[in-house]
Amino acid sequence: MLFNDQKAIYLQIIDHVMEKILVKEWIAEQKIPSVRELGASIEVNPNTVMRAYDKLQQEGLIFNKRGLGFYVSTDAPTKIQQELRKNFMKNDAPKFFQHAKLLNISLNEIVSLYNEN
């Protein structure tokens, strides 16, 4: 995993976990890597991973089965998608459309590009 200096590592780990859930690499009720396993695989201190897991647990995206590890919550994909969608519409979309207007990119061009992907 490549980290960005502009954002705290534990937040990037949260993004990583959410992406794994959204792309169905980690599915509901499935055990996810332990704190140590994920820390080792992405070369991060386990305490940093634990901080991310704590935040994800507080948000109801994962849960802990004592002695067994962490699991993906049943409604995690829906919660993640709703939150990311809200964030996109509030922050990213306005910037995108502002740039499109400044560059004189038509809505038809945007739709065409969207349909290609």
N, CA and C atoms as a LAMMPS dump frame, in Angstrom:
ITEM: TIMESTEP
0
ITEM: NUMBER OF ATOMS
351
ITEM: BOX BOUNDS ff ff ff
-5.0000000000000000e+02 5.0000000000000000e+02
-5.0000000000000000e+02 5.0000000000000000e+02
-5.0000000000000000e+02 5.0000000000000000e+02
ITEM: ATOMS id mol type element x y z
1 1 1 N 0.85 -1.177 0
2 1 2 C 0 0 0
3 1 3 C 0.893 1.236 0
4 2 1 N 0.612 2.141 -0.905
5 2 2 C 1.352 3.395 -0.969
6 2 3 C 0.596 4.449 -0.174
7 3 1 N 1.321 5.129 0.708
8 3 2 C 0.691 6.129 1.56
9 3 3 C 0.934 7.525 1.036
10 4 1 N -0.036 8.396 1.289
11 4 2 C -0.016 9.788 0.882
12 4 3 C 0.371 10.624 2.099
13 5 1 N 1.32 11.516 1.945
14 5 2 C 1.764 12.361 3.054
15 5 3 C 0.715 13.393 3.475
16 6 1 N -0.305 13.576 2.666
17 6 2 C -1.298 14.613 2.931
18 6 3 C -2.397 14.18 3.906
19 7 1 N -2.427 12.899 4.254
20 7 2 C -3.51 12.367 5.071
21 7 3 C -2.94 11.393 6.09
22 8 1 N -3.472 11.405 7.301
23 8 2 C -2.987 10.509 8.357
24 8 3 C -3.072 9.053 7.902
25 9 1 N -2.091 8.265 8.289
26 9 2 C -2.02 6.865 7.858
27 9 3 C -3.244 6.078 8.301
28 10 1 N -3.697 6.291 9.538
29 10 2 C -4.847 5.507 9.996
30 10 3 C -6.093 5.818 9.167
31 11 1 N -6.225 7.052 8.679
32 11 2 C -7.347 7.405 7.813
33 11 3 C -7.22 6.728 6.446
34 12 1 N -5.988 6.589 5.974
35 12 2 C -5.759 5.894 4.706
36 12 3 C -6.057 4.404 4.858
37 13 1 N -5.794 3.855 6.035
38 13 2 C -6.118 2.451 6.293
39 13 3 C -7.641 2.284 6.311
40 14 1 N -8.334 3.229 6.911
41 14 2 C -9.804 3.192 6.907
42 14 3 C -10.314 3.19 5.467
43 15 1 N -9.767 4.069 4.63
44 15 2 C -10.156 4.116 3.216
45 15 3 C -9.883 2.774 2.533
46 16 1 N -8.743 2.173 2.854
47 16 2 C -8.35 0.888 2.278
48 16 3 C -9.361 -0.204 2.657
49 17 1 N -9.719 -0.257 3.932
50 17 2 C -10.68 -1.257 4.406
51 17 3 C -12.04 -1.033 3.744
52 18 1 N -12.477 0.209 3.678
53 18 2 C -13.771 0.51 3.059
54 18 3 C -13.778 0.108 1.585
55 19 1 N -12.672 0.331 0.901
56 19 2 C -12.586 -0.066 -0.505
57 19 3 C -12.67 -1.584 -0.647
58 20 1 N -11.967 -2.305 0.22
59 20 2 C -12.018 -3.775 0.193
60 20 3 C -13.447 -4.271 0.367
61 21 1 N -14.214 -3.587 1.225
62 21 2 C -15.615 -3.966 1.456
63 21 3 C -16.463 -3.618 0.235
64 22 1 N -16.276 -2.44 -0.328
65 22 2 C -17.082 -2.02 -1.473
66 22 3 C -16.847 -2.878 -2.711
67 23 1 N -15.618 -3.305 -2.928
68 23 2 C -15.34 -4.137 -4.109
69 23 3 C -15.595 -5.615 -3.83
70 24 1 N -16.142 -5.89 -2.643
71 24 2 C -16.555 -7.233 -2.227
72 24 3 C -15.388 -8.202 -2.091
73 25 1 N -14.209 -7.649 -1.818
74 25 2 C -13.069 -8.491 -1.493
75 25 3 C -13.23 -9.009 -0.059
76 26 1 N -13.803 -8.165 0.78
77 26 2 C -14.174 -8.533 2.154
78 26 3 C -15.683 -8.389 2.237
79 27 1 N -16.381 -9.494 2.514
80 27 2 C -17.837 -9.477 2.488
81 27 3 C -18.436 -9.536 3.892
82 28 1 N -19.72 -9.187 3.984
83 28 2 C -20.433 -9.136 5.254
84 28 3 C -20.305 -10.456 6.01
85 29 1 N -20.1 -10.313 7.297
86 29 2 C -19.975 -11.433 8.234
87 29 3 C -18.674 -12.221 8.05
88 30 1 N -17.789 -11.761 7.181
89 30 2 C -16.509 -12.433 6.943
90 30 3 C -15.436 -11.831 7.834
91 31 1 N -14.552 -12.703 8.315
92 31 2 C -13.424 -12.265 9.132
93 31 3 C -12.453 -11.485 8.253
94 32 1 N -11.954 -10.402 8.797
95 32 2 C -10.955 -9.605 8.082
96 32 3 C -9.587 -9.858 8.715
97 33 1 N -8.512 -9.448 8.06
98 33 2 C -7.182 -9.682 8.639
99 33 3 C -7.065 -9.09 10.042
100 34 1 N -6.321 -9.79 10.869
101 34 2 C -6.088 -9.285 12.219
102 34 3 C -5.272 -8.001 12.144
103 35 1 N -5.228 -7.311 13.264
104 35 2 C -4.458 -6.073 13.352
105 35 3 C -3.008 -6.338 12.958
106 36 1 N -2.441 -7.401 13.486
107 36 2 C -1.036 -7.729 13.178
108 36 3 C -0.852 -8.138 11.722
109 37 1 N -1.799 -8.935 11.193
110 37 2 C -1.696 -9.378 9.801
111 37 3 C -1.747 -8.186 8.842
112 38 1 N -2.725 -7.306 9.053
113 38 2 C -2.836 -6.154 8.163
114 38 3 C -1.633 -5.234 8.329
115 39 1 N -1.213 -5.03 9.567
116 39 2 C -0.038 -4.195 9.814
117 39 3 C 1.185 -4.713 9.083
118 40 1 N 1.396 -6.031 9.156
119 40 2 C 2.551 -6.637 8.48
120 40 3 C 2.424 -6.532 6.961
121 41 1 N 1.218 -6.752 6.442
122 41 2 C 1.053 -6.756 4.985
123 41 3 C 1.21 -5.373 4.362
124 42 1 N 0.85 -4.329 5.115
125 42 2 C 0.991 -2.972 4.561
126 42 3 C 2.153 -2.21 5.202
127 43 1 N 2.915 -2.928 6.016
128 43 2 C 4.123 -2.399 6.645
129 43 3 C 3.836 -1.168 7.515
130 44 1 N 2.893 -1.351 8.44
131 44 2 C 2.486 -0.293 9.354
132 44 3 C 2.458 -0.872 10.761
133 45 1 N 2.738 -0.026 11.727
134 45 2 C 2.683 -0.433 13.122
135 45 3 C 1.272 -0.931 13.456
136 46 1 N 1.141 -2.081 14.135
137 46 2 C -0.181 -2.598 14.501
138 46 3 C -1.028 -1.602 15.297
139 47 1 N -0.392 -0.722 16.067
140 47 2 C -1.152 0.283 16.817
141 47 3 C -1.904 1.235 15.881
142 48 1 N -1.308 1.514 14.738
143 48 2 C -1.952 2.378 13.756
144 48 3 C -3.154 1.667 13.139
145 49 1 N -2.981 0.378 12.852
146 49 2 C -4.09 -0.415 12.317
147 49 3 C -5.205 -0.488 13.361
148 50 1 N -4.839 -0.682 14.623
149 50 2 C -5.84 -0.775 15.682
150 50 3 C -6.632 0.522 15.79
151 51 1 N -5.962 1.636 15.61
152 51 2 C -6.651 2.931 15.642
153 51 3 C -7.69 2.994 14.518
154 52 1 N -7.319 2.513 13.343
155 52 2 C -8.253 2.492 12.211
156 52 3 C -9.416 1.536 12.496
157 53 1 N -9.114 0.35 12.996
158 53 2 C -10.151 -0.628 13.306
159 53 3 C -11.095 -0.092 14.386
160 54 1 N -10.563 0.596 15.38
161 54 2 C -11.409 1.187 16.422
162 54 3 C -12.409 2.167 15.807
163 55 1 N -11.927 3.015 14.918
164 55 2 C -12.792 4.007 14.262
165 55 3 C -13.851 3.301 13.407
166 56 1 N -13.44 2.279 12.663
167 56 2 C -14.381 1.528 11.834
168 56 3 C -15.432 0.826 12.687
169 57 1 N -15.016 0.346 13.851
170 57 2 C -15.944 -0.308 14.764
171 57 3 C -16.932 0.709 15.336
172 58 1 N -16.449 1.89 15.692
173 58 2 C -17.327 2.949 16.203
174 58 3 C -18.381 3.345 15.173
175 59 1 N -17.997 3.29 13.906
176 59 2 C -18.913 3.65 12.823
177 59 3 C -19.837 2.498 12.439
178 60 1 N -19.646 1.339 13.056
179 60 2 C -20.503 0.19 12.795
180 60 3 C -20.187 -0.544 11.506
181 61 1 N -18.986 -0.35 10.979
182 61 2 C -18.617 -0.998 9.72
183 61 3 C -17.986 -2.364 9.945
184 62 1 N -17.338 -2.529 11.074
185 62 2 C -16.792 -3.823 11.463
186 62 3 C -17.185 -4.069 12.918
187 63 1 N -17.087 -5.327 13.335
188 63 2 C -17.355 -5.655 14.731
189 63 3 C -16.365 -6.708 15.194
190 64 1 N -16.18 -6.779 16.482
191 64 2 C -15.194 -7.68 17.078
192 64 3 C -15.908 -8.83 17.763
193 65 1 N -15.515 -10.041 17.412
194 65 2 C -15.955 -11.22 18.147
195 65 3 C -14.806 -11.554 19.079
196 66 1 N -15.026 -11.331 20.338
197 66 2 C -13.968 -11.489 21.33
198 66 3 C -13.236 -12.823 21.163
199 67 1 N -11.921 -12.715 20.999
200 67 2 C -11.08 -13.894 20.85
201 67 3 C -11.02 -14.453 19.442
202 68 1 N -11.885 -13.966 18.559
203 68 2 C -11.92 -14.483 17.186
204 68 3 C -11.439 -13.479 16.151
205 69 1 N -11.597 -12.205 16.449
206 69 2 C -11.129 -11.181 15.524
207 69 3 C -12.229 -10.254 15.059
208 70 1 N -11.924 -9.504 14.022
209 70 2 C -12.845 -8.515 13.473
210 70 3 C -13.552 -9.065 12.237
211 71 1 N -14.809 -8.651 12.089
212 71 2 C -15.658 -9.1 10.986
213 71 3 C -16.346 -7.904 10.359
214 72 1 N -16.719 -8.054 9.084
215 72 2 C -17.437 -7.001 8.361
216 72 3 C -18.9 -7.027 8.803
217 73 1 N -19.439 -5.866 9.158
218 73 2 C -20.847 -5.75 9.537
219 73 3 C -21.737 -5.983 8.321
220 74 1 N -22.915 -6.499 8.576
221 74 2 C -23.855 -6.819 7.501
222 74 3 C -24.195 -5.607 6.645
223 75 1 N -24.399 -4.457 7.291
224 75 2 C -24.802 -3.263 6.551
225 75 3 C -23.635 -2.348 6.176
226 76 1 N -22.417 -2.839 6.336
227 76 2 C -21.238 -2.013 6.036
228 76 3 C -21.219 -1.487 4.601
229 77 1 N -21.463 -2.316 3.579
230 77 2 C -21.402 -1.77 2.209
231 77 3 C -22.373 -0.613 1.988
232 78 1 N -23.583 -0.744 2.514
233 78 2 C -24.583 0.31 2.355
234 78 3 C -24.158 1.575 3.082
235 79 1 N -23.686 1.44 4.323
236 79 2 C -23.242 2.597 5.102
237 79 3 C -22.072 3.301 4.42
238 80 1 N -21.114 2.521 3.928
239 80 2 C -19.94 3.096 3.264
240 80 3 C -20.365 3.848 2.013
241 81 1 N -21.191 3.21 1.207
242 81 2 C -21.623 3.84 -0.039
243 81 3 C -22.383 5.135 0.238
244 82 1 N -23.259 5.129 1.231
245 82 2 C -24.01 6.34 1.565
246 82 3 C -23.08 7.464 2.009
247 83 1 N -22.119 7.143 2.87
248 83 2 C -21.205 8.161 3.38
249 83 3 C -20.296 8.706 2.274
250 84 1 N -19.747 7.815 1.446
251 84 2 C -18.87 8.256 0.363
252 84 3 C -19.641 9.055 -0.682
253 85 1 N -20.873 8.647 -0.935
254 85 2 C -21.715 9.372 -1.89
255 85 3 C -21.988 10.79 -1.377
256 86 1 N -22.347 10.89 -0.096
257 86 2 C -22.621 12.194 0.512
258 86 3 C -21.372 13.082 0.442
259 87 1 N -20.223 12.511 0.758
260 87 2 C -18.961 13.251 0.712
261 87 3 C -18.635 13.692 -0.715
262 88 1 N -18.84 12.801 -1.681
263 88 2 C -18.583 13.128 -3.079
264 88 3 C -19.471 14.281 -3.541
265 89 1 N -20.75 14.196 -3.228
266 89 2 C -21.693 15.223 -3.673
267 89 3 C -21.408 16.569 -3.008
268 90 1 N -20.94 16.548 -1.784
269 90 2 C -20.675 17.792 -1.051
270 90 3 C -19.326 18.412 -1.426
271 91 1 N -18.294 17.569 -1.614
272 91 2 C -16.936 18.084 -1.799
273 91 3 C -16.378 17.929 -3.208
274 92 1 N -16.446 16.735 -3.753
275 92 2 C -15.773 16.451 -5.023
276 92 3 C -16.543 16.947 -6.248
277 93 1 N -17.843 16.676 -6.285
278 93 2 C -18.633 17.047 -7.463
279 93 3 C -18.601 18.549 -7.738
280 94 1 N -18.796 19.399 -6.724
281 94 2 C -18.746 20.842 -7.022
282 94 3 C -17.395 21.28 -7.614
283 95 1 N -16.304 20.744 -7.084
284 95 2 C -14.979 21.081 -7.622
285 95 3 C -14.842 20.59 -9.059
286 96 1 N -15.313 19.357 -9.292
287 96 2 C -15.247 18.783 -10.635
288 96 3 C -15.994 19.66 -11.638
289 97 1 N -17.221 20.034 -11.295
290 97 2 C -18.018 20.835 -12.22
291 97 3 C -17.453 22.245 -12.388
292 98 1 N -16.85 22.771 -11.353
293 98 2 C -16.211 24.082 -11.473
294 98 3 C -15.062 24.005 -12.485
295 99 1 N -14.254 22.938 -12.383
296 99 2 C -13.148 22.754 -13.332
297 99 3 C -13.684 22.547 -14.747
298 100 1 N -14.745 21.763 -14.867
299 100 2 C -15.321 21.51 -16.189
300 100 3 C -15.79 22.824 -16.826
301 101 1 N -16.426 23.681 -16.037
302 101 2 C -16.884 24.97 -16.568
303 101 3 C -15.71 25.839 -16.979
304 102 1 N -14.669 25.88 -16.134
305 102 2 C -13.493 26.689 -16.458
306 102 3 C -12.809 26.214 -17.73
307 103 1 N -12.857 24.927 -17.983
308 103 2 C -12.208 24.355 -19.157
309 103 3 C -13.157 24.221 -20.342
310 104 1 N -14.371 24.74 -20.161
311 104 2 C -15.378 24.703 -21.217
312 104 3 C -15.655 23.279 -21.698
313 105 1 N -15.775 22.371 -20.762
314 105 2 C -16.118 20.976 -21.071
315 105 3 C -17.627 20.85 -20.943
316 106 1 N -18.262 20.38 -22.003
317 106 2 C -19.724 20.304 -22.007
318 106 3 C -20.217 19.102 -21.199
319 107 1 N -21.467 19.189 -20.798
320 107 2 C -22.095 18.09 -20.073
321 107 3 C -22.147 16.837 -20.949
322 108 1 N -22.351 17.036 -22.268
323 108 2 C -22.366 15.899 -23.192
324 108 3 C -21.018 15.169 -23.209
325 109 1 N -19.928 15.94 -23.159
326 109 2 C -18.594 15.325 -23.113
327 109 3 C -18.407 14.53 -21.829
328 110 1 N -18.892 15.077 -20.737
329 110 2 C -18.776 14.397 -19.444
330 110 3 C -19.589 13.113 -19.455
331 111 1 N -20.813 13.179 -19.962
332 111 2 C -21.677 12.001 -20.031
333 111 3 C -21.054 10.943 -20.923
334 112 1 N -20.507 11.366 -22.028
335 112 2 C -19.862 10.449 -22.957
336 112 3 C -18.68 9.738 -22.29
337 113 1 N -17.858 10.494 -21.595
338 113 2 C -16.725 9.926 -20.893
339 113 3 C -17.189 8.972 -19.79
340 114 1 N -18.235 9.387 -19.078
341 114 2 C -18.798 8.542 -18.022
342 114 3 C -19.265 7.199 -18.6
343 115 1 N -19.955 7.241 -19.729
344 115 2 C -20.48 6.021 -20.342
345 115 3 C -19.382 5.106 -20.874
346 116 1 N -18.218 5.663 -21.215
347 116 2 C -17.093 4.863 -21.682
348 116 3 C -16.464 4.048 -20.55
349 117 1 N -16.569 4.528 -19.334
350 117 2 C -15.948 3.873 -18.187
351 117 3 C -16.874 2.988 -17.437
